[in-house]
Amino acid sequence: MTDLNEMSLAELKALQKDVLRAIDSFEKRRKAQAVSALENAAKEMGFSLAELLGQQAGRRRSVAMPKYANPADPSDTWSGRGRQPHWFRDALAAGRSERDLLINT
């Protein structure tokens, strides 16, 4: 067994990094084994694991269409979802309304 007291700080840090990597890999393998066992059990009963968990297989969030355009650069758009872009906040602070920034369709 390695005597930790005789190792340099760099060697100890490298060992720590290796141990953390090994732990992470071990946990990922165990989770994959658990998921596989659950999927097999669900399949034996005529279900998919996603069905039992109330998930829709392959469900993805749709890409939102752009709703607002930057007046200085109309190719710079925002859907209205998520954080407001700086240009949108700046335009509102300058007295423009959201309606002014709407993309004309």
Residue, then its C-alpha position, 0 to 999 in steps of 0.5 A: m500500500t502507498d504511504l500517503n505521507e511520503m507523497s508530494l502535494a502534486e502526487l496527492k492531488a493527482l491521486q485525489k483526481d483519479v479517485l474522484r474519477a473512479i468514483d464517478s465512473f463506478e456510480k455511472r455504471r451502477k446507475a446504468q445497471a439499475v436502469s437496465a434492470l428496471e427496463n427489463a422488469a417493466k418489459e416483462m410486465g408489458f410496459s416500458l419504463a417511460e410509460l411507468l414513470g409517466q414520461q413520453a419517449g422521445r419528447r422534445r421541447s419544440v423550438a419557439m418561433p421568433k417573436y421580437a426583433n432587434p431594431a438595430d439588427p433585425s436578424d437578432t431575434w428573441s422568442g419571448r421565452g427565457r431571459q430577455p436579451h440586452w437589446f430588448r431590455d435596452a429598448l424598453a428602457a429607452g421608451r419603446s414598447e414590446r409592441d414596437l419590437l414585435i416581428n411584423t408577420 
